[in-house]
Amino acid sequence: MDEGHKLSVIGLLWARWNARNKCNAGEQMKTLEAISFSAHEMVAGCGGERPSSIRSSAPGRNHWQPPPVDILKINFDGAFRAGEKDGAWGFIIRDSDCQAIVAGSGRLSSVPDSLSAEGEACLAALEAAMNRGISRLDESGLSFTQQCLRSGAWRSHLQ
């Protein structure tokens, strides 16, 4: 299988996984067209070709941007099922050529909320980076979690 086809398959699997996790967290399930669009966005962000028939339904929407050369980028996500109070996490660390350096995923048998699931994903990604001696990271993927922590929104879960 050629590299372009492999990237398309990975993009589709990621988009489907992401949509399922969001649905499990209580969001409305994305349409097949939206999942396909997300897959194409991810592939385009990794240097792949986006078919001309795929157009963004959200102009100006951000998509994955590779980090500078010699810098690695962490992307992570946590999923939360409110009814079961469980979830999952996943991460990937990629280089400027969009090549995966390390990835991981796991289940959370007990998690109180979606922010905690995101935090577990972030922690797992940072631990994996430290264990491999990775120190030059693009921090843009961590910004959402940093904003949540700085806002103090997590404090309401401790009461």
DSSP file (Angstrom, degrees, kcal/mol; ACC not computed):
  #  RESIDUE AA STRUCTURE BP1 BP2  ACC     N-H-->O    O-->H-N    N-H-->O    O-->H-N    TCO  KAPPA ALPHA  PHI   PSI    X-CA   Y-CA   Z-CA
    1    1 A M              0   0    0      0, 0.0     2,-0.0     0, 0.0     0, 0.0   0.000 360.0 360.0 360.0 132.7    0.0    0.0    0.0
    2    2 A D     >  -     0   0    0      1,-0.1     4,-2.3     4,-0.0     3,-0.2  -0.290 360.0-107.6 -75.0 163.2    1.4    3.4   -0.9
    3    3 A E  H  > S+     0   0    0      1,-0.2     4,-2.5     2,-0.2     5,-0.2   0.860 116.8  54.3 -60.1 -39.8    2.0    6.1    1.7
    4    4 A G  H  > S+     0   0    0      1,-0.2     4,-1.9     2,-0.2    -1,-0.2   0.903 110.2  46.4 -62.3 -41.8   -0.8    8.3    0.5
    5    5 A H  H  > S+     0   0    0      2,-0.2     4,-2.3    -3,-0.2    -2,-0.2   0.907 111.3  52.1 -67.7 -41.3   -3.3    5.5    0.8
    6    6 A K  H  X S+     0   0    0     -4,-2.3     4,-2.6     1,-0.2    -2,-0.2   0.926 109.4  50.0 -59.2 -44.8   -2.0    4.5    4.3
    7    7 A L  H  X S+     0   0    0     -4,-2.5     4,-2.6     1,-0.2    -1,-0.2   0.883 109.2  51.7 -62.8 -38.9   -2.4    8.1    5.4
    8    8 A S  H  X S+     0   0    0     -4,-1.9     4,-2.3     2,-0.2    -1,-0.2   0.907 110.5  48.1 -63.8 -41.7   -6.0    8.2    4.1
    9    9 A V  H  X S+     0   0    0     -4,-2.3     4,-2.5     2,-0.2    -2,-0.2   0.927 112.8  48.1 -64.8 -45.0   -6.8    5.0    6.0
   10   10 A I  H  X S+     0   0    0     -4,-2.6     4,-2.7     1,-0.2    -2,-0.2   0.913 111.2  51.7 -61.5 -42.6   -5.2    6.4    9.2
   11   11 A G  H  X S+     0   0    0     -4,-2.6     4,-2.5     1,-0.2    -1,-0.2   0.904 111.1  46.9 -60.1 -43.1   -7.1    9.6    8.8
   12   12 A L  H  X S+     0   0    0     -4,-2.3     4,-2.4     2,-0.2    -2,-0.2   0.912 112.7  48.8 -67.3 -42.5  -10.4    7.8    8.4
   13   13 A L  H  X S+     0   0    0     -4,-2.5     4,-2.4     2,-0.2    -2,-0.2   0.917 113.3  47.8 -63.0 -42.3   -9.8    5.6   11.4
   14   14 A W  H  X S+     0   0    0     -4,-2.7     4,-2.9     2,-0.2     5,-0.2   0.938 111.9  49.2 -63.2 -46.4   -8.8    8.6   13.5
   15   15 A A  H  X S+     0   0    0     -4,-2.5     4,-2.3     1,-0.2    -2,-0.2   0.889 112.8  47.4 -62.4 -39.9  -11.9   10.6   12.4
   16   16 A R  H  X S+     0   0    0     -4,-2.4     4,-2.4     2,-0.2    -1,-0.2   0.916 113.3  48.2 -66.6 -43.1  -14.2    7.7   13.2
   17   17 A W  H  X S+     0   0    0     -4,-2.4     4,-2.3    -5,-0.2    -2,-0.2   0.919 112.7  48.7 -62.1 -44.8  -12.6    7.1   16.6
   18   18 A N  H  X S+     0   0    0     -4,-2.9     4,-2.1     2,-0.2    -2,-0.2   0.910 111.9  48.4 -63.0 -44.3  -12.8   10.8   17.4
   19   19 A A  H  X S+     0   0    0     -4,-2.3     4,-2.1    -5,-0.2    -1,-0.2   0.904 111.5  50.3 -63.9 -41.7  -16.5   11.0   16.3
   20   20 A R  H  X S+     0   0    0     -4,-2.4     4,-2.6     2,-0.2    -2,-0.2   0.915 109.8  50.3 -63.4 -42.9  -17.4    7.9   18.4
   21   21 A N  H  X S+     0   0    0     -4,-2.3     4,-1.4     1,-0.2    59,-0.4   0.900 110.6  49.1 -63.1 -41.1  -15.7    9.3   21.5
   22   22 A K  H  <>S+     0   0    0     -4,-2.1     5,-2.4     2,-0.2    -1,-0.2   0.887 111.1  50.0 -66.4 -37.6  -17.5   12.6   21.2
   23   23 A C  H ><5S+     0   0    0     -4,-2.1     3,-1.8     1,-0.2    -2,-0.2   0.918 108.5  52.5 -64.7 -43.3  -20.8   10.7   20.8
   24   24 A N  H 3<5S+     0   0    0     -4,-2.6    58,-0.4     1,-0.3    -1,-0.2   0.790 104.6  57.5 -61.5 -27.4  -20.0    8.7   23.9
   25   25 A A  T 3<5S-     0   0    0     -4,-1.4    -1,-0.3    -5,-0.2    -2,-0.2   0.420 130.7 -93.8 -85.0   1.1  -19.4   11.9   25.7
   26   26 A G  T < 5S+     0   0    0     -3,-1.8    -3,-0.2     1,-0.4    -2,-0.1   0.382  83.3 129.3 106.4  -4.1  -22.9   13.1   24.9
   27   27 A E      < -     0   0    0     -5,-2.4    -1,-0.4    -6,-0.2     2,-0.1  -0.423  69.4 -89.9 -78.5 160.5  -22.4   15.1   21.7
   28   28 A Q        -     0   0    0      1,-0.1     2,-0.1    -2,-0.1    -1,-0.1  -0.466  49.0-102.2 -69.6 140.4  -24.5   14.4   18.7
   29   29 A M        -     0   0    0     -2,-0.1    -1,-0.1    -6,-0.1    -9,-0.1  -0.417  39.3-118.4 -64.7 133.6  -23.1   11.7   16.3
   30   30 A K        -     0   0    0    -11,-0.1    -1,-0.1    -2,-0.1     2,-0.1  -0.328  27.9-108.2 -69.0 153.4  -21.4   13.3   13.3
   31   31 A T     >  -     0   0    0      1,-0.1     4,-2.3    -2,-0.0     5,-0.2  -0.359  29.6-108.1 -74.0 163.1  -22.7   12.5    9.8
   32   32 A L  H  > S+     0   0    0      1,-0.2     4,-2.5     2,-0.2     5,-0.2   0.876 122.1  54.6 -59.6 -37.6  -20.7   10.3    7.5
   33   33 A E  H  > S+     0   0    0      2,-0.2     4,-2.5     1,-0.2    -1,-0.2   0.905 108.1  48.2 -63.4 -41.5  -19.9   13.4    5.4
   34   34 A A  H  > S+     0   0    0      2,-0.2     4,-2.4     1,-0.2    -2,-0.2   0.890 111.8  49.3 -67.3 -39.2  -18.6   15.3    8.5
   35   35 A I  H  X S+     0   0    0     -4,-2.3     4,-2.1     2,-0.2    -2,-0.2   0.924 112.1  48.6 -64.3 -44.0  -16.4   12.2    9.5
   36   36 A S  H  X S+     0   0    0     -4,-2.5     4,-2.3     1,-0.2    -2,-0.2   0.907 110.5  51.3 -61.9 -42.2  -15.1   12.0    6.0
   37   37 A F  H  X S+     0   0    0     -4,-2.5     4,-2.5     1,-0.2    -2,-0.2   0.925 108.6  51.2 -60.7 -44.9  -14.3   15.8    6.0
   38   38 A S  H  X S+     0   0    0     -4,-2.4     4,-2.2     1,-0.2    -1,-0.2   0.897 109.6  50.9 -59.1 -41.0  -12.4   15.4    9.3
   39   39 A A  H  X S+     0   0    0     -4,-2.1     4,-2.2     1,-0.2    -1,-0.2   0.924 111.3  47.1 -62.9 -44.2  -10.4   12.6    7.8
   40   40 A H  H  X S+     0   0    0     -4,-2.3     4,-2.7     1,-0.2    -2,-0.2   0.868 109.7  54.2 -66.8 -36.0   -9.5   14.7    4.7
   41   41 A E  H  X S+     0   0    0     -4,-2.5     4,-2.2     2,-0.2    -1,-0.2   0.920 109.5  47.9 -61.2 -44.1   -8.6   17.7    7.0
   42   42 A M  H  X S+     0   0    0     -4,-2.2     4,-0.9     2,-0.2    -2,-0.2   0.917 113.0  47.5 -64.5 -43.3   -6.2   15.5    8.9
   43   43 A V  H ><>S+     0   0    0     -4,-2.2     5,-2.7     1,-0.2     3,-0.7   0.915 111.5  50.6 -63.8 -43.3   -4.6   14.1    5.7
   44   44 A A  H ><5S+     0   0    0     -4,-2.7     3,-1.4     1,-0.2    -1,-0.2   0.876 106.9  54.9 -62.8 -37.1   -4.3   17.6    4.3
   45   45 A G  H 3<5S+     0   0    0     -4,-2.2    -1,-0.2     1,-0.3    -2,-0.2   0.716 105.4  54.2 -68.1 -20.5   -2.6   18.8    7.5
   46   46 A C  T <<5S-     0   0    0     -4,-0.9    -1,-0.3    -3,-0.7    -2,-0.2   0.191 129.8 -92.2 -98.8  15.2   -0.1   16.1    7.1
   47   47 A G  T < 5S+     0   0    0     -3,-1.4    -3,-0.2     1,-0.3    -2,-0.1   0.516  83.8 134.4  91.0   4.1    0.9   17.1    3.6
   48   48 A G      < -     0   0    0     -5,-2.7     2,-0.4    -6,-0.2    -1,-0.3  -0.304  62.2 -96.2 -80.2 170.3   -1.5   14.8    1.8
   49   49 A E        -     0   0    0     -3,-0.1    -1,-0.1    -2,-0.1    -5,-0.1  -0.731  29.3-146.1 -89.4 134.5   -3.7   15.9   -1.1
   50   50 A R        -     0   0    0     -2,-0.4    -9,-0.0    -6,-0.1   -10,-0.0  -0.879  26.6-114.3 -97.5 126.1   -7.3   16.9   -0.4
   51   51 A P    >   -     0   0    0      0, 0.0     3,-1.7     0, 0.0    -1,-0.0  -0.290  19.8-125.9 -58.0 143.4   -9.7   16.0   -3.1
   52   52 A S  T 3  S+     0   0    0      1,-0.3    -2,-0.0     3,-0.0     0, 0.0   0.730 107.1  66.1 -65.9 -20.3  -11.2   19.1   -4.8
   53   53 A S  T 3  S+     0   0    0      2,-0.0     2,-0.7     1,-0.0    -1,-0.3   0.644  85.6  83.3 -76.0 -12.4  -14.7   17.9   -4.1
   54   54 A I    <   +     0   0    0     -3,-1.7     2,-0.4   -18,-0.0    -4,-0.0  -0.826  60.0 174.3 -95.2 118.8  -14.1   18.2   -0.3
   55   55 A R        -     0   0    0     -2,-0.7     2,-0.2     0, 0.0   -18,-0.0  -0.937  36.1-103.1-123.5 147.5  -14.7   21.8    0.9
   56   56 A S        -     0   0    0     -2,-0.4     4,-0.0     1,-0.2    -2,-0.0  -0.463  17.9-160.6 -69.0 132.9  -14.7   23.1    4.4
   57   57 A S  S    S+     0   0    0      1,-0.2    -1,-0.2    -2,-0.2   -23,-0.0   0.518  88.7  53.1 -87.2  -6.1  -18.2   23.7    5.8
   58   58 A A  S >  S-     0   0    0      3,-0.0     3,-1.9     0, 0.0    -1,-0.2  -0.800  86.1-146.3-129.8  89.1  -16.6   26.0    8.4
   59   59 A P  T 3  S+     0   0    0      0, 0.0     3,-0.1     0, 0.0    -2,-0.0  -0.239  84.8  20.0 -56.2 140.0  -14.4   28.7    6.7
   60   60 A G  T 3  S+     0   0    0      1,-0.3     2,-0.1    -4,-0.0     0, 0.0   0.481  86.4 154.2  80.4   2.0  -11.3   29.6    8.7
   61   61 A R    <   -     0   0    0     -3,-1.9    -1,-0.3     1,-0.1     2,-0.2  -0.407  44.3-119.9 -66.0 136.7  -11.5   26.4   10.7
   62   62 A N        -     0   0    0     -3,-0.1     2,-0.3    -2,-0.1    -1,-0.1  -0.478  31.6-174.6 -75.8 146.9   -8.2   25.3   12.1
   63   63 A H        -     0   0    0     -2,-0.2   -21,-0.1   -19,-0.0   -25,-0.0  -0.896  42.0 -63.2-134.5 169.3   -6.7   22.0   11.1
   64   64 A W        -     0   0    0     -2,-0.3    -1,-0.0     1,-0.1     0, 0.0  -0.234  49.3-164.7 -57.5 131.0   -3.6   20.2   12.2
   65   65 A Q        -     0   0    0    -19,-0.1   -19,-0.1    -3,-0.0   -20,-0.1  -0.968  21.4-118.7-116.6 132.3   -0.4   22.0   11.4
   66   66 A P        -     0   0    0      0, 0.0    30,-0.2     0, 0.0     3,-0.1  -0.336  31.8-113.9 -66.2 151.6    3.0   20.2   11.5
   67   67 A P        -     0   0    0      0, 0.0     3,-0.1     0, 0.0    31,-0.1  -0.294  41.8 -82.0 -76.2 169.2    5.5   21.6   14.0
   68   68 A P    >   -     0   0    0      0, 0.0     3,-1.7     0, 0.0    28,-0.2  -0.237  63.9 -75.2 -63.6 162.2    8.8   23.2   12.9
   69   69 A V  T 3  S+     0   0    0      1,-0.3     3,-0.1    27,-0.1    26,-0.0  -0.305 121.6  21.7 -57.8 143.0   11.7   20.9   12.0
   70   70 A D  T 3  S+     0   0    0      1,-0.2     2,-0.4    -3,-0.1    -1,-0.3   0.538 106.4  99.5  71.6   9.6   13.4   19.4   15.1
   71   71 A I    <   -     0   0    0     -3,-1.7     2,-0.3    -4,-0.1    25,-0.3  -0.958  61.7-147.1-121.9 143.7   10.3   20.0   17.2
   72   72 A L  E     -a  137   0A   0     64,-2.4    66,-3.0    -2,-0.4     2,-0.4  -0.834   9.0-143.6-109.3 150.7    7.7   17.3   18.0
   73   73 A K  E     -aB 138  94A   0     21,-2.9    21,-2.5    -2,-0.3     2,-0.5  -0.949   4.9-150.7-119.7 132.5    4.0   17.9   18.4
   74   74 A I  E     - B   0  93A   0     64,-0.8     2,-0.4    -2,-0.4    19,-0.2  -0.858  13.1-179.1-100.1 131.3    1.7   16.2   20.9
   75   75 A N  E     + B   0  92A   0     17,-2.5    17,-2.5    -2,-0.5     2,-0.3  -0.997  12.7 167.8-123.9 136.0   -2.0   15.7   20.1
   76   76 A F  E     - B   0  91A   0     -2,-0.4     2,-0.3    65,-0.3    15,-0.2  -0.953  14.7-170.7-144.1 161.9   -4.2   14.0   22.7
   77   77 A D  E     - B   0  90A   0     13,-2.4    13,-2.1    -2,-0.3     2,-0.4  -0.988   7.4-156.0-153.6 145.5   -7.8   13.4   23.4
   78   78 A G  E     - B   0  89A   0     -2,-0.3     2,-0.4    11,-0.2    11,-0.2  -0.936   8.7-155.0-121.0 148.3   -9.9   12.0   26.3
   79   79 A A  E     - B   0  88A   0      9,-3.3     9,-1.6    -2,-0.4     2,-0.4  -0.936   7.9-167.5-123.4 148.0  -13.3   10.5   26.1
   80   80 A F  E     - B   0  87A   0    -59,-0.4     2,-0.6    -2,-0.4     7,-0.2  -0.997  14.2-158.9-140.4 130.3  -15.9   10.3   28.9
   81   81 A R  E  >> - B   0  86A   0      5,-3.1     4,-1.7    -2,-0.4     5,-1.1  -0.937   9.9-163.1-108.3 110.8  -19.2    8.3   29.2
   82   82 A A  T  45S+     0   0    0     -2,-0.6    -1,-0.2   -58,-0.4   -57,-0.1   0.887  85.3  52.4 -62.9 -42.4  -21.2   10.1   31.9
   83   83 A G  T  45S+     0   0    0      1,-0.2    -1,-0.2     2,-0.1    -2,-0.0   0.878 120.9  31.8 -63.5 -38.6  -23.6    7.2   32.5
   84   84 A E  T  45S-     0   0    0      2,-0.2    -1,-0.2    -3,-0.1    -2,-0.2   0.586  97.4-135.7 -94.2 -12.7  -20.9    4.7   33.1
   85   85 A K  T  <5 +     0   0    0     -4,-1.7    26,-2.2     1,-0.2     2,-0.2   0.879  69.7 107.0  54.4  40.3  -18.4    7.2   34.6
   86   86 A D  E   < +B   81   0A   0     -5,-1.1    -5,-3.1    24,-0.2     2,-0.3  -0.780  38.9 156.6-132.9-179.7  -15.6    5.6   32.5
   87   87 A G  E     -BC  80 108A   0     21,-2.3    21,-3.2    -2,-0.2     2,-0.3  -0.924  26.8-114.1-175.2-160.8  -13.7    6.7   29.5
   88   88 A A  E     -BC  79 107A   0     -9,-1.6    -9,-3.3    19,-0.3     2,-0.3  -0.956  14.3-152.3-154.8 166.1  -10.6    6.4   27.4
   89   89 A W  E     +BC  78 106A   0     17,-2.5    17,-2.2    -2,-0.3     2,-0.3  -0.960  10.5 178.8-142.4 159.7   -7.6    8.4   26.3
   90   90 A G  E     -BC  77 105A   0    -13,-2.1   -13,-2.4    -2,-0.3     2,-0.3  -0.984   0.6-179.7-158.3 154.7   -5.2    8.5   23.3
   91   91 A F  E     -BC  76 104A   0     13,-2.6    13,-2.0    -2,-0.3     2,-0.3  -0.983   9.5-163.0-151.5 161.3   -2.3   10.5   22.1
   92   92 A I  E     -BC  75 103A   0    -17,-2.5   -17,-2.5    -2,-0.3     2,-0.5  -0.983   8.0-155.2-145.3 139.7    0.2   10.7   19.2
   93   93 A I  E     -BC  74 102A   0      9,-2.9     8,-3.6    -2,-0.3     9,-1.2  -0.977  24.2-179.3-115.5 121.5    3.5   12.5   19.0
   94   94 A R  E     -BC  73 100A   0    -21,-2.5   -21,-2.9    -2,-0.5     6,-0.2  -0.838  19.3-133.7-123.5 157.7    4.5   13.5   15.5
   95   95 A D    >   -     0   0    0      4,-1.9     3,-2.0    -2,-0.3   -23,-0.1  -0.323  45.2 -84.1 -96.9-175.3    7.4   15.1   13.8
   96   96 A S  T 3  S+     0   0    0    -25,-0.3   -27,-0.1     1,-0.3   -24,-0.1   0.674 129.0  56.9 -67.4 -17.1    7.4   17.9   11.1
   97   97 A D  T 3  S-     0   0    0      2,-0.1    -1,-0.3   -31,-0.0     3,-0.1   0.296 118.6-111.5 -93.0   8.7    7.0   15.3    8.4
   98   98 A C    <   +     0   0    0     -3,-2.0     2,-0.4     1,-0.3    -2,-0.1   0.642  69.0 148.1  71.0  16.4    3.8   14.0   10.1
   99   99 A Q        -     0   0    0      1,-0.1    -4,-1.9     2,-0.0     2,-0.3  -0.672  52.3-117.1 -83.6 134.9    5.5   10.8   11.0
  100  100 A A  E     +C   94   0A   0     -2,-0.4    -6,-0.2    -6,-0.2     3,-0.1  -0.554  30.6 179.2 -71.7 129.8    4.3    9.2   14.2
  101  101 A I  E    S-     0   0A   0     -8,-3.6     2,-0.3     1,-0.4    -1,-0.2   0.816  71.5 -13.4 -95.0 -45.4    7.1    9.0   16.8
  102  102 A V  E     -C   93   0A   0     -9,-1.2    -9,-2.9     2,-0.0    -1,-0.4  -0.974  63.5-178.2-156.1 147.4    5.0    7.4   19.6
  103  103 A A  E     +C   92   0A   0     -2,-0.3     2,-0.3   -11,-0.2   -11,-0.2  -0.967   5.1 175.8-143.2 157.8    1.3    6.9   20.2
  104  104 A G  E     -C   91   0A   0    -13,-2.0   -13,-2.6    -2,-0.3     2,-0.3  -0.990   7.6-177.0-158.5 161.6   -0.7    5.4   23.0
  105  105 A S  E     +C   90   0A   0     -2,-0.3     2,-0.3   -15,-0.3   -15,-0.2  -0.979   8.5 168.1-156.1 160.2   -4.2    4.8   24.2
  106  106 A G  E     -C   89   0A   0    -17,-2.2   -17,-2.5    -2,-0.3     2,-0.3  -0.988  30.9-103.3-166.7 168.2   -5.9    3.3   27.2
  107  107 A R  E     -C   88   0A   0     -2,-0.3     2,-0.6   -19,-0.2   -19,-0.3  -0.717  19.1-146.0 -99.7 151.4   -9.2    2.8   29.1
  108  108 A L  E     -C   87   0A   0    -21,-3.2   -21,-2.3    -2,-0.3     3,-0.2  -0.956   8.4-169.9-116.6 109.2  -10.2    4.7   32.2
  109  109 A S  S    S+     0   0    0     -2,-0.6     2,-0.3     1,-0.3    -1,-0.1   0.749  80.2  21.2 -74.3 -21.9  -12.3    2.4   34.4
  110  110 A S  S    S+     0   0    0    -24,-0.1    -1,-0.3   -23,-0.0   -24,-0.2  -0.892  70.9 152.2-149.3 114.7  -13.3    5.3   36.7
  111  111 A V        -     0   0    0    -26,-2.2   -30,-0.1    -2,-0.3     3,-0.1  -0.991  32.5-149.2-144.9 133.7  -13.3    9.0   35.7
  112  112 A P  S    S-     0   0    0      0, 0.0     2,-0.3     0, 0.0    -1,-0.1   0.777  72.0 -11.6 -78.5 -26.1  -15.5   11.8   37.0
  113  113 A D  S  > S-     0   0    0      1,-0.1     4,-1.6   -28,-0.1     3,-0.1  -0.964  71.2 -90.7-164.2 174.2  -15.7   14.0   34.0
  114  114 A S  H  > S+     0   0    0     -2,-0.3     4,-2.4     1,-0.2     5,-0.2   0.846 118.8  57.5 -68.4 -34.7  -14.4   14.9   30.5
  115  115 A L  H  > S+     0   0    0      1,-0.2     4,-2.4     2,-0.2    -1,-0.2   0.888 106.1  50.8 -63.7 -37.4  -11.8   17.3   31.8
  116  116 A S  H  > S+     0   0    0      2,-0.2     4,-2.3     1,-0.2    -1,-0.2   0.891 108.8  51.2 -66.0 -39.0  -10.3   14.5   33.9
  117  117 A A  H  X S+     0   0    0     -4,-1.6     4,-1.9     2,-0.2    -2,-0.2   0.913 110.7  48.9 -63.5 -41.9  -10.2   12.2   30.8
  118  118 A E  H  X S+     0   0    0     -4,-2.4     4,-2.5     1,-0.2    -2,-0.2   0.907 110.1  52.2 -61.6 -41.9   -8.4   15.0   28.9
  119  119 A G  H  X S+     0   0    0     -4,-2.4     4,-2.7     1,-0.2    -2,-0.2   0.892 107.6  51.0 -62.5 -40.3   -6.0   15.4   31.8
  120  120 A E  H  X S+     0   0    0     -4,-2.3     4,-2.4     2,-0.2    -1,-0.2   0.887 110.5  49.9 -63.8 -38.8   -5.2   11.6   31.8
  121  121 A A  H  X S+     0   0    0     -4,-1.9     4,-2.1     2,-0.2    -2,-0.2   0.925 112.1  47.3 -64.7 -44.5   -4.5   11.8   28.1
  122  122 A C  H  X S+     0   0    0     -4,-2.5     4,-2.5     2,-0.2     5,-0.2   0.927 112.4  49.7 -62.4 -46.0   -2.2   14.8   28.5
  123  123 A L  H  X S+     0   0    0     -4,-2.7     4,-2.6     1,-0.2     5,-0.2   0.916 110.4  49.7 -60.6 -44.8   -0.4   13.1   31.4
  124  124 A A  H  X S+     0   0    0     -4,-2.4     4,-2.2     1,-0.2    -1,-0.2   0.900 111.8  49.1 -62.0 -40.6    0.1    9.9   29.4
  125  125 A A  H  X S+     0   0    0     -4,-2.1     4,-2.2     2,-0.2    -2,-0.2   0.923 112.9  46.2 -65.5 -44.3    1.5   11.8   26.4
  126  126 A L  H  X S+     0   0    0     -4,-2.5     4,-2.6     2,-0.2    -2,-0.2   0.884 112.0  51.1 -68.0 -37.7    3.9   13.8   28.6
  127  127 A E  H  X S+     0   0    0     -4,-2.6     4,-2.7    -5,-0.2    -1,-0.2   0.912 110.1  49.9 -63.9 -41.9    5.1   10.7   30.4
  128  128 A A  H  X S+     0   0    0     -4,-2.2     4,-1.0    -5,-0.2    -2,-0.2   0.906 111.6  49.0 -62.7 -41.1    5.7    8.9   27.1
  129  129 A A  H ><>S+     0   0    0     -4,-2.2     5,-2.9     1,-0.2     3,-0.5   0.937 113.2  46.3 -63.9 -46.3    7.7   11.9   25.9
  130  130 A M  H ><5S+     0   0    0     -4,-2.6     3,-1.6     1,-0.2    -2,-0.2   0.906 108.5  55.6 -63.9 -41.3    9.8   12.1   29.1
  131  131 A N  H 3<5S+     0   0    0     -4,-2.7    -1,-0.2     1,-0.3    -2,-0.2   0.745 111.5  44.9 -63.8 -23.1   10.4    8.3   29.1
  132  132 A R  T <<5S-     0   0    0     -4,-1.0    -1,-0.3    -3,-0.5    -2,-0.2   0.315 117.1-111.3-102.7   6.8   11.8    8.6   25.6
  133  133 A G  T < 5 +     0   0    0     -3,-1.6     2,-0.5     1,-0.2    -3,-0.2   0.718  61.5 157.3  73.0  20.5   13.9   11.7   26.3
  134  134 A I      < +     0   0    0     -5,-2.9    -1,-0.2    -6,-0.2    -2,-0.1  -0.682   3.4 151.6 -81.2 123.5   11.8   13.9   24.1
  135  135 A S        +     0   0    0     -2,-0.5     2,-1.0     1,-0.1    -1,-0.2   0.573  46.8  81.1-128.0 -18.2   12.2   17.5   25.3
  136  136 A R        +     0   0    0    -66,-0.1   -64,-2.4     2,-0.0     2,-0.4  -0.777  62.8 162.3 -97.8  97.4   11.6   19.7   22.2
  137  137 A L  E     -a   72   0A   0     -2,-1.0     2,-0.6   -66,-0.2   -64,-0.2  -0.902  44.6-127.8-121.6 143.6    7.8   20.0   22.0
  138  138 A D  E >   -a   73   0A   0    -66,-3.0   -64,-0.8    -2,-0.4     3,-0.6  -0.796  24.1-159.1 -80.3 120.0    5.4   22.3   20.2
  139  139 A E  G >   +     0   0    0     -2,-0.6     3,-1.6     1,-0.2     4,-0.4   0.430  66.4  97.9 -87.0   1.9    3.1   23.3   23.1
  140  140 A S  G >  S+     0   0    0      1,-0.3     3,-1.1     2,-0.2     4,-0.3   0.828  78.9  58.5 -62.9 -29.8    0.1   24.3   21.0
  141  141 A G  G <  S+     0   0    0     -3,-0.6     4,-0.3     1,-0.2    -1,-0.3   0.692 103.8  52.8 -70.8 -17.2   -1.6   21.0   21.5
  142  142 A L  G <> S+     0   0    0     -3,-1.6     4,-2.4     1,-0.2    -1,-0.2   0.499  81.9  94.7 -92.2  -5.0   -1.5   21.5   25.2
  143  143 A S  H <> S+     0   0    0     -3,-1.1     4,-2.6    -4,-0.4     5,-0.2   0.852  79.7  53.0 -62.8 -39.1   -3.2   24.9   25.1
  144  144 A F  H  > S+     0   0    0     -4,-0.3     4,-2.2    -3,-0.2    -1,-0.2   0.946 112.8  44.1 -61.6 -47.6   -6.8   23.7   25.7
  145  145 A T  H  > S+     0   0    0     -4,-0.3     4,-2.5     1,-0.2    -1,-0.2   0.902 113.0  52.2 -64.1 -40.6   -5.9   21.8   28.9
  146  146 A Q  H  X S+     0   0    0     -4,-2.4     4,-2.7     1,-0.2    -1,-0.2   0.909 108.9  50.4 -61.3 -41.5   -3.7   24.7   30.1
  147  147 A Q  H  X S+     0   0    0     -4,-2.6     4,-2.1     2,-0.2    -2,-0.2   0.909 111.0  49.0 -63.2 -41.8   -6.7   27.1   29.6
  148  148 A C  H  X>S+     0   0    0     -4,-2.2     5,-1.0     2,-0.2     4,-0.9   0.921 113.4  46.4 -63.9 -43.2   -9.0   24.8   31.6
  149  149 A L  H ><5S+     0   0    0     -4,-2.5     3,-0.6     1,-0.2    -2,-0.2   0.913 113.8  47.7 -66.8 -42.1   -6.5   24.5   34.4
  150  150 A R  H 3<5S+     0   0    0     -4,-2.7    -1,-0.2     1,-0.2    -2,-0.2   0.844 106.1  58.9 -66.7 -32.9   -5.8   28.2   34.5
  151  151 A S  H 3<5S-     0   0    0     -4,-2.1    -1,-0.2    -5,-0.2    -2,-0.2   0.735 103.5-130.2 -70.5 -20.9   -9.5   29.0   34.5
  152  152 A G  T X<5 +     0   0    0     -4,-0.9     3,-1.6    -3,-0.6     4,-0.4   0.590  64.5 136.5  82.2   9.3  -10.0   27.0   37.7
  153  153 A A  G > < +     0   0    0     -5,-1.0     3,-0.9     1,-0.3     4,-0.3   0.803  64.6  63.7 -60.1 -29.1  -13.0   25.2   36.1
  154  154 A W  G >  S+     0   0    0     -6,-0.5     3,-1.5     1,-0.2     4,-0.3   0.744  85.2  74.7 -67.9 -23.0  -11.6   21.9   37.6
  155  155 A R  G X> S+     0   0    0     -3,-1.6     3,-1.7     1,-0.3     4,-0.5   0.827  83.3  66.0 -61.6 -31.2  -12.2   23.2   41.2
  156  156 A S  G <4 S+     0   0    0     -3,-0.9     3,-0.5    -4,-0.4    -1,-0.3   0.741  95.8  58.5 -63.7 -20.9  -15.9   22.7   40.9
  157  157 A H  G <4 S+     0   0    0     -3,-1.5    -1,-0.3    -4,-0.3    -2,-0.2   0.595  97.8  60.2 -83.9 -10.4  -15.3   19.0   40.7
  158  158 A L  T <4        0   0    0     -3,-1.7    -1,-0.2    -4,-0.3    -2,-0.2   0.590 360.0 360.0 -91.7 -11.0  -13.5   18.9   44.1
  159  159 A Q     <        0   0    0     -4,-0.5    -1,-0.2    -3,-0.5    -2,-0.1   0.462 360.0 360.0 -83.4 360.0  -16.5   20.2   46.1
